[in-house]
Amino acid sequence: MFFEGSEKKVEVLVHNDNFSLLTDINDEFWAELVNCCHAKILSSISNEQCKAFLLSESSLFVWHSSFLILTCGETNLVNSVEYFIQQLGVDKIKHLTYQRKNEYFSHAQPSCFGDDIKQLSQYIDGTAMRFGAMDSHHNFVFHQNNGFQASAEDKTYEIFAYQISEQASKHLTREGVNSADIRQFLRLEELVPGFQIDDFTFEPYGYSVNAILAGKYLTIHVTPQADSSYVSFASNLNLIELLPIILAVLKPASLDVLSNNELEFEALTKANIPSNYISQSLVQQSLTTGSVINFANYILPKQHFSQAVILDVNANNHAL
């Protein structure tokens, strides 16, 4: 079974004078927004500063003045952005960032990044960039050009782990595995002590978790199948400092690290990524918003020959 774990991601900040996304927009609106990209809401948790929706394909977080949505699989996230704009008006948007990772099965997607940007550009003027080499791991980022200046305190982090260890893959795909077991395996209590947790274990494989504490959040999405294993982490917690735990658990053959506005990126990665991981890509770019995006891809070099993978010519063509 193959599943596209790589996410598309949108972060929208709004002008919130006498207006709150958290208290003035009802759950039916968010359910329809999610439905527009062909996903659905499974559950939610909330506090006074944030509401977190667990989706059939990833997550949605809503604060008073912003929202963040990530979707995986064969979703068309740009349709949800268009719904938001059409319902509330483009003038309501203070700033928008759209991000999309390289996929395992890009040919199975309903659109590519170029298609998405053409659709967004009907409403928003912006700049598109690629972080990382086209023939390797990379992230596309489109951000609005409207004079917005980001706060120096607005920092976000993402970790993308590929080809997790055989031990981790077997543990996460074994029969009868449940959410409590996966929380313990991922060492969630160490990653987010005291956080409110909402998680879901998918059939036959897969796991998603949202964690919130005041305005802080962490979301993790696990696609554990050995042939296309992928685990993503997104947070406004410093995930680079948490990498020793993440790498000890998953032992991935490759990982991407992406940060927004983390000025100590080089020192942090050097301190927290073992020396046996070698960087293949290092990209740093200042945006018109005043923020800085850093992207790095690391691999564990192969020391020995492996055997070719035998394919089933009659199987789903996503794998061929």
HELIX and SHEET records of a PDB file:
HELIX    1   1 LEU A   21  ASP A   24  1                                   4    
HELIX    2   2 ASP A   27  ASN A   35  1                                   9    
HELIX    3   3 LEU A   77  LEU A   88  1                                  12    
HELIX    4   4 VAL A   90  LYS A   92  5                                   3    
HELIX    5   5 SER A  106  ALA A  108  5                                   3    
HELIX    6   6 PHE A  113  LEU A  120  1                                   8    
HELIX    7   7 GLU A  166  THR A  173  1                                   8    
HELIX    8   8 SER A  179  PHE A  185  1                                   7    
HELIX    9   9 LEU A  188  LEU A  191  1                                   4    
HELIX   10  10 ALA A  226  SER A  228  5                                   3    
HELIX   11  11 LEU A  243  LEU A  250  1                                   8    
HELIX   12  12 PHE A  265  ASN A  272  1                                   8    
HELIX   13  13 ASN A  317  ALA A  319  5                                   3    
SHEET    1   A 8 ILE A  41  SER A  46  0                                        
SHEET    2   A 8 CYS A  50  LEU A  55 -1                                        
SHEET    3   A 8 SER A  58  TRP A  63 -1                                        
SHEET    4   A 8 SER A  66  THR A  71 -1                                        
SHEET    5   A 8 LYS A   8  VAL A  14 -1                                        
SHEET    6   A 8 ILE A  93  LYS A 101 -1                                        
SHEET    7   A 8 ASN A 139  GLN A 144 -1                                        
SHEET    8   A 8 GLY A 126  PHE A 131 -1                                        
SHEET    1   B 8 GLN A 196  THR A 201  0                                        
SHEET    2   B 8 TYR A 207  LEU A 213 -1                                        
SHEET    3   B 8 LYS A 216  THR A 223 -1                                        
SHEET    4   B 8 TYR A 230  SER A 235 -1                                        
SHEET    5   B 8 THR A 156  TYR A 162 -1                                        
SHEET    6   B 8 SER A 254  ASN A 260 -1                                        
SHEET    7   B 8 VAL A 292  ILE A 299 -1                                        
SHEET    8   B 8 ILE A 278  SER A 286 -1                                        
END                                                                             
